[in-house]
Amino acid sequence: MSTAVHTPPTSGPSPQAPPGRGRLGRLTRGRGEDPTWVRPALLGLLAGSGLLYLWGLSASGWANAYYSAAAQAGSQDWAAFFYGSSDAANSITVDKPPAALWVMALSVRLFGLSSWSVLAPQSLMGVATVGVLYLAVRRVAGPGAGLLAGTAMALTPVTVLMFRFNNPDALLVLLLTLAAYALTRAVQGASVRWLALAGVLVGFAFLTKMLQALLVVPAFAAVYLVAAPTTLGRRIRHLLGAGVALLVAGGWWVAVVELVPESQRPYIGGSQTDSVWELIWGYNGLGRLTGEEIGSVGPAPGFGDAGIGRLLGAAVGGQVAWLLPAALVLLVAGLVIVGRAPRTDVPRAALLSWGGWLLVTGAVFSLMAGIFHEYYTVALAPAVAALVGIGGALVWQRRGRTWARLVLAATMAGTALWAWVLLARSADFLPWLKWVVLAAGVLTAAGLLVVDRLGRRIVAALLTVGIVVGLAGPAAYGVQTAATPHTGAIPTAGPAMSGATGTGVVVPTGPGAPRPGAAGSGGPPPGGSNGPGLAGAPGNGAATTVPGGGGATGGLLGAGQVSDEVAALLSEDASSHTWAAATVGANNAAGYQLATGLPVMAVGGFNGSDPSPTLEEFQQYVAEGRIHWFIGDGLGLPSNGGSDAASQIAAWVAETFKSETVDGVTIYDVGKPAD
């Protein structure tokens, strides 16, 4: 790493990045003024990230079958693509906006349905995120700081997890990191175009995961209002324009869906009133903060102990918090260093934008009383990595001063001690590593106290050892995560930890349900006739089986295995029906849909608690011959005020139609009423 920090001017284009030279397309082409090691180091970082995110990717099968089935549906039908429907016949949408599904569905259309076509786009997003973060940090703190930030981002365990998985979080993180880069460019030159681009990117992030995307907006807006090198009036006008860009980019899909009559589009999953607006503000919005999520998988107390220490606790700490204390210390130290800089100081603006991202999002994750899962914390990883890179570079530049050496030494020792704590929580995983990290960290911290007296080569070696020590823990967890198949709705990174009680979501009943994200919790990867496996989670409640059910083949949080015999039966005369089958719960339906390639109605949506369809609507579908089979082993949890329509439908089917058992699955031919 360079021993000096480059600080670009506070206004106008950076001489290190003249117009046309700082674009994303020049990521791997280097710059003439860079040291010779920068380009190969960057290429190595990107190649290593790609290897980490892509190697053995298909071992996770369909990963989150809920989204894999929706991607399959979108590849078969353009209406399902636009709305983000669970099935190609457009019964109900997933409970998120469809931007992430658009990417996966296009990949499936181009390359066919497979584990790789579903998961690889997220891995490529991960490599792109690492590259964009490097660019953003490099512009304000030099290439060494950019490489450090990119490496820290690439190796964060929850980052490795989510860039090898098909939840929407991968696209969310990429879009927000791109927005932060655009903001940096906007602040440097008071550029309305770059600021508008940042607004557009946040808008599309909203179409990925709704209100979570907006958590960065307060910090981004405040930084531009304070630091952009132009008059206050222009800064305000620029922000208003960016707000309009955000509103248009994030609101056009919402407006279209709300304007289309309900009878001409699928039901909006996750809502109780068939409304995107309700989904935004309820299940995916304020309900996450208050815990008042109608139709959610359980009451708020089931999602862990909300509080300021949540991010450092046993369930979350190993996911993302390895460098969190260091990031906070270096944020404060960096702000002290630039405290007397002009209003337009670019490093201070960067510290405030990344710091605001971290503090606001971290506070929300810590205190939210509604649904919270460990993997959400991937949204913190870019901010943590950027602050370590920028703050660390600013302090390192001043290592000739006693206070700076004290900060460096304390940060190094604290990071090593915190890594020891985190590694000790997984006592059976590389038990020697925590002692090596602690010892090396303490010795490196001692060396940093006298770094101003050491020769250049010793300083370079000391810096290298310090970086290795700081990243050894998350790297070990990250590699373990990449080597472990993950399936189900709530995967977690790293090895099992003592004291981690999970997020308390409900366990699907049925024999042999493994913990979420565990190796062996899924079926064989795509290519055979079986779908992905069942995934459960430790919790404080029990899922309810619908009437008429036999042994559960799927669950609330993961799809079940589907035998050849069952898949063949569901495929019989499929062209004569709109849906090959129907069953309660979207994950259960996903397993059958992925196994057959045919539309399967997810009665009640994800939780089985959405009023879609109603009993009357379902009876009409049956009367019209639009549904062939009903699978009676689905799971649903109509709790927390959700609809019981799914239970009514299952009871009516059990009372009205004859059942048969095929490979342990209870199935009804709803075209043949019982005598």
N, C-alpha and C positions, 0 to 999 in steps of 0.2 A: 504494500500500500504506500502511496505517496506520503511523504512526511510533511507536506504542506497542503493547506486548504486553499483552493481557488475561490475567491469571492467576486462574482461578476458585479458590474456596476448596478446602481440602484434603479436605473431607468434605461430604456432603449435596449436594442438587441445586445446580447453578450458577445464580446469579441471572440469568445471561445466557441460561439455558435452563431455565425453570421447567417443572414437570411438564406434559406435553402439548404443549409448545412445541418440543421438540428432536427430535420424531419425524421419520422419513424422509419422511413425507408432506408436511412443511412445507419441503422442500428449496428450492422456488422461491418461497416466500411471504415470505421475509425476516423481519426482526425490527425492532421499533420503535426500538431503541437503535443499530442499525447506521447507519454513514454512508450517504448517499444513493447512493454509487457501488457499494455492495456487491451489491445485487440485480441491477442490469443487468450488472455484471461476471460474476456467477455464471451468469446466463442466457446471456451471451455465451460463457462457457467451455463450458457444456454443449452449446450449439448448435454451436460450433466443433468440439468433440469429435465430435459426431454427424456433422457434415459430413465431417470427416477420416476417420472410420471407415466411412461408408456410401457416399461418392461413388465411382462407378465400380466398385462391389463385384463385379458379375458378370463383370468382366474376368478374374478368376481361375478361372472355370469351376467345376469341382467342388472346387478347392483340394486338400485331402487326400482323394482318392477313397476311400481306405480307410474313413474315417469317414462320408463322404457315402453310400456304399453301405450302411453299417450303419444310418444314419438312414432311408434308403429302406426297408430291411427292417423296421425298427421301426414305420414308418408303415403297413406292410402286414399285420403279424402282431403280436398283443399279446405272445405268448411271446418273439418276437425282440426286441420293445421291452423287456421286463423283463430279459432276460439280456444284451442288447447283442450280438445275433448279427450275423454278417457277412451272412447271407442270411435271407430270410423262411422258408426251410425248416429253419432252425436246425441247420445242420451244425456250426458252430464260432463262438465269440464273438470279439470283438476282444480284444486283449491288455491292455485297461484295464477298470476297472469302468464301468458304463453311465450315470452321472449326466449327463454332458455330452451323450450320445446321446439321453437322454430329452427334453431341451429341443429338440434339432434334429428328432427324430422327431415330436414334437407339432407343431412348426411345419410340417413337411411334411404331416402329416395335415390341418392347418387350411388351408394355402395351396397344396397341391400341390407336387410335386417340381420344384425349380428351384434355380439357384445362390443366388438371394436367400433362399429359404425355408431353405436350409441355413446360409448365412453371416450373414444379418442378426441372428439371435439373439446371436451373439458380439459384433457391433458394439454392440448395445444393452447388452450386459453391460459393454462398455467405457465407455460413457457413464455407466452406473450406478456403476461403480467410481470414476470421477473424482468423481462427486457424493458418494459415501460417504466417500472420502478427504478431500474438503473438509470434510464434517461432523465427521469424527474430529479433524482438525487444528484446526479452528475452535474446538472445545470447550476446547482447552487453550492455544491461542496466538492466537486472534482471527481475524477474517475475512480479513485480508490474508495471513496465513500459510497459511490454508486455500486461498486462491486460488492462491498460489504453488505449494503442493504439488500441487493439482489440475492446474495447467498443466504442471508438470514431468512429472507422471504421463502426461498426455494426449499429450505430445510425445516421450516416450522412444521411439526407433525400434522396439525389439522389442515395445513395447506396441502401437504402430500396426500392426505385422505381425500379432500374435496376435489382436487384436480385429477383424481383417479376414480371419481364417482359422478353420478349423473343428477345430483340435486341442483337447483338453480343457483347455488351460491358461487360456483365457479365463474359464471358469466357476471354475476353481481360484482364480484371482486375485481374482475378485469375492467368492467365499465367504470367503476369508481376510481380505480387507479389511473385509467386514462383521463378521467375528469380532473384528477389532482395534477396530472402532467399539464393538461390544457390550462388549468388555473395558474400554474407556475409561469407558463408562457404569457398568459394574459397579464399577470402582475408585472412581469419584467418590462413589457412594452405598452401597458395600458391598452391592450388590444381587445376591441369589442368582439372581433371574430373568434379569438381563442376563448373568450369568456362565454360567448354564445355556444361554442362547441362544448364547453364544460356543462352548460345547461342541458344541451341535447343528450349528452352522455348520461347525466344523472336521470333525465327523463326516461331513457331506455332502461336504465337500472331500475326505475320504478316499475316498468313493465316486466321486470324480472322477479322482484320480490316486494313490490309495493312500498309501504311507508318506511321500511328499513333503509331504503336507498336515500331517503331524505335526511337521515341523521347527519350527513356530512354538510348539508346546506348551510346551517348557521355559521359554522367556522369558515367555509369557503366565501360566503358573502361578506362576512366581517373582515376577512383578510383583504379582499379586493377593495372594499370601501376604505380601509385604512391605508393600504400600501401602494396602490396603483399610482404611477407617476403622472397624474393629470389632475385637473381641477375637481373639486368636490361635486359640482354639478354634473360633470361628465361621468364621474364614477357612479353616481346615482342612476343616471340614464342608462349606462352600460349594464348595471345590475338589473334594472327593470327589463331591458331587452333580453338578458339571459334568463330572467324569470319567465318571460313569454316563451322563449325557446324550450325551457324545461316543461312548461305547461302543455305546449303543443306536442312535444315528443312523448311525454308520458300520458297525455290525456286523450289523444285521438282514438286509441283503441277502446278506451273506456266509453267515450262518447258514442262510438259506432255500436258497441254491444248494448248500451242502454237504450239506443234509439230503435234497434231491431226488435220487433214484437216477440214476446216470449215464445209464441207458438212457432216461430220461424228460426229458432236457434236452440242450442242445448241449454239445459239448466246450469246455472252458475254454481259450481261446487263450492262448498264451504259456507254458503249463505243459507238462511232460512226463508228468504223472500225472493229468491231468484234474481238477485241484484248484485252487480259489480260494486256499486256504491256501498252496499252493506258489507261486502267482503273487505273493501278497503279500510273502512272505519271500525269494523267489528272484529271478525275472526283473525284478519291479518293486520289489524291496526291497533286502536286503543285497547281492545280486548287483551292484547298481549301484555299491556302495561298493567291493567287493572285485574286481570284474571277472569273478567266477565265475558267469556267467549262462549256464546250460545252454540251448543252442538259440538264443543271440543271434546277431546278424549278423556277428560276428567277434571275434577276441581283443581283450582290453583295450587293448593298445598302439595299436590303430587309432583310438582316440577322443581323440586329442590328448594333449598333455603335461600331465598332472595336476600341480598345484603351486600355490603361493600366488599366483603371478602370472597364473594362467589368465584371470581376469576382466578383466585389463588388456591381454591379448595381442591380436595382430592379428585373430584370429578372433572374439573376444568383445567387445573393448573398445567398438567402435562400436555394438554392440547396446544396451548398458545402462549403460556406465561413465562417461558424460559428467559426471555429477554425483556419482559415487561418492567420489572424494577429498574433495569439499566436504562430502558427507554425513558422512563419518567425522570430519573436522575439527570440524564444527558439533556433532556428537554429543558429542565430548569437551568442547568449549567450553560447551555447554549443561549438561552434568553438573557442570562446575566451578561454573557460575553457581548451580545449585540444590543445591550440595553440602551446605550447612548447613540446608537446608529441613527441615521436619518429615517424619517417616516417611510421612505420607499425602499428601505433595506431588504434585499431579496432573501438572504438567509433567514432573517427574522420572520418574514412572511411565510417562508416554507415551514419553519418550526411551528408557527401558529396554526397553519392549515393542517399539517399532519397531527400536531398536538390536539387541536380541536376535534379532529376526526376520532382520535384515540379516546379522549376524555368523554365526549358526548356519547359515542357508541358504547364505550366501556361502562359508563354509568347506567345506560338503559339496560344493557345485558345484566348488570349486577342487581338492579332493583326491580326489574319487571316481574310481576306476580303471575303472569300467564304462562303459556307454553314456552319453554326454553329448552334447547338441546345444546349439547357441548359443541357440535360442529358449527353452530352459528358464529362462534368466535373466529372463524376464518376471516371475517370482515375486519378484525383488528390487526391481522398480520401485516398488511402493507404499512400501516401507520407505525407499528412497533419497529419494523425493519428500517423504515425511512428515518425515524428519530435516532436510532442507534447509529446509522450512517452519518447523518448530518451533525447531530450533537457530538458524536465521537470525534469526527473530523475537526470540528471547531475547538474542542478541548485539546486534542492532540497537537494542533498547530501551536498552542500556547504551553507546551509541555516544559518550556524553560522556566515557567513560573511555578513557585512552590504549590500554590493552591490548585493549579491545574494537575500537577502530578498527584496531589492528594485525591482529587476527584477521580483520576484515572485508576489509581491503585484501589480506592474504595469500591469503585464500580466493578473492577475485575474481581476483587475478593468477594464482593457481595454476589456477583453472578455465579461464581464457582460454588459458594455456599448454598445458594438457592437451587442450583443444579443438583447438589448433593441431596437436598431435601426432596426434590422431585424424583430423583432416581431411587431414593430410599423407599418411596411409596410403591415401587414395583421391585420388591426385594429379590425375586427370582430372575429378574432380567439383568444380565451382565452385572452381577453383584460387585465386581472389581472396579467398574467404570466410575462409580461415584467417588471412590477414594483417589483414583488417578486424577479426576477432574479437580477435586478439592486440593490435592497437594500441588498440582501444576498451577492452579489458580492462585494459591497463596504465594508460591515462588515468583510467578509472573507479577503479582501485585507488588512484591518487594522490589523486583527489578524496576518497575515503573516509578518507584519513589526516587530512584537515582538515574533515571533514563537520560537526563541531561548531561551526565558525566560519561556515558558509554559511547563507544565507537559506532560508526554507521552500520557495520555488519551486525554487530551485537544488537543494535536497536531494531534492525530489520528482523532478526531472528526472534527477538522478544515480542515484537508486534505480531509476527506470524503465530507464535505459540499462544499468545493471548487470544487471537481470533479462533484458533483451533479449540482451545479450552472452552471458550464461550459458546461454541456451536457443537461441541461433541455430544452433549446430552440430547438436544433436539435432533441432531443428525442420526443418532442411534435410534431414537423413537421413529424418526421419519423413514429410515430404511426398514425397520420392523413393520411399519404400517404398509409400506409398498409391497412387502413380501407376504402380507396376510390378505386373503380374500375377504371382501366386505359385502354384505347384502342387507336388505331390509331398509326401513325408513329412518333409523337413527343410528348410523355408524359412529364409531369412536376411534380415535387414533391411538397408536401405541399399545403396549402390553397392559394386561389387567393390573389395576392399582388397588392396594389395600385402603380401605376407608372410602372408596368411591361407591356410592350407593346408586349412581345413575340419576336419571331425571324423573324417576318415579312414574313413568308412563305405564299404561295397563298391559298386563301380560295376556296374550292370546292363550286360551286354554287349548289343550290337546297335548298328546304325548310328545316328549322330546323337544320342546321348544327351546332353542339355545338362546344365549344372551345376544343382544344386538351387535352386529358387526363382527361377530366372532368367526374365526376360521371354521369351516365345516358347517356353517349355519345355512348354507344354501345348497341347492341342487347342482347338477352339472351345468357347465356353461352352455350357451347357445350352440346349436349344432345337433344336439340330440332331440328327443321328443319331450324331455322334461323341462319344465320351467325352473326358475330360481327357487331357492329354498325359503322356508319359514324363518322369520326372525322375531324374537320377542324381546322383552326388556324387563328388568327387575322393577317392581312397582308396588303400589299399595292398593290395587284393585284387581278385579277379575273381569275379563271380557265375557259377554254372554253369547251363547250359541243360539242360533235361530231354531224355531221348532222344526222337528223332522230331521234334524242333523244327525249324522253319524260321526265318525272320527273326523276331526278338523283337518282339512288339507291345505288351508291357507290361514291367514290371520289378519289381525288389525294392522300389523306393522310389517308384514312380509308376505310374498306370494308363496304358494305351496307347490309341491311337485305334482306333475300331471302325467299319468301313465299313457302309454301308446293307446291302450284300449279305450280309456276315457276320451282322449283327444279324437280318436277315430269316431266314436259315438257322437260327440258334439258336432263333428263335421258332416254328419249324414244329412243330406238334403238341405245344406246350409243356404244355397242360393234361393230357396223358396221362402226364406225368413229374413227379417231385418236384423235380428240378433240371433246368433247361434244359441245363446244361452243367457240367463240372468242369474245373479247371485248377490248376496248381501256383502257389501264392503268392496272398495275399489282394489285393494291389494289381492284379495281372493279372486276377483274378476280378472285382474291383470295376468295371473298365472295361467288361467285357461285361455285368455286371448293371445298371449305370446306363444303358447303351445300349439294353437290351432291356426293362428293368423286371421281369425274371424272376430267380428264385433261381439263382445260380451258385455251386457248391461251391468253396471255397478250400481245395484239398488242401494240408495242411501248415501252414495258418494264414499269418500275416504273412510269416514267413521261409521257409516251406516246410519247417520243421524240427520241427513238432509232429507227434506220431503220430496224426493225425486226418485221414482215417480210416486204419486199418491196411489192408494189402493184402487181407486176408481180408474185412474189412468192405466195402471198395470192390467186391470181386468179388461179394459178396452183393447190394449195391445194383444192380450191373449185371444180375445174374441176375434180380432182381425187376423190372427195367425202370424203375427210379427215376431213372436218369441217361440222357439222350439222347446228348449229345455230350461228347467229351473234347478239349480244346484243347491241343495239344502244344507250344505255344510259351511256356509259363509259365516263370517263373524262380523258383528257390529256392536257398537256401544252407544246407543242413544241416550247420552247423559248430558248433564249440565244444561238442561232446557231444550235439547234437540228433539227432532221429530221422531215419532215411533212408527212412521209409515212402513219402514222396512220390516219391523216385527209383524205388523198387520198383514203385509203381503206374504211373508213366510208362513204365517198361521193359516191364511186363506188357501195357499197352495197345498199345505199339508192336509187340510180338511177336504180339498176338492179333487185332488189328483192322486193317482197311484204312484208309489215310489218303487224304485229298484236300486240295488246296490251294485256298483261296478268298481272293482278294485278298492273297496272301502269307502267309496263316495256315494252319498245318497243323492239320487237324481230323479226328477219328475219330468215326464213328457206332458207338457201343459197343453198339447194338442189332443190329448185323450182324457177327457173327464172321467173320474171314478164313478163306478156304478152306484 
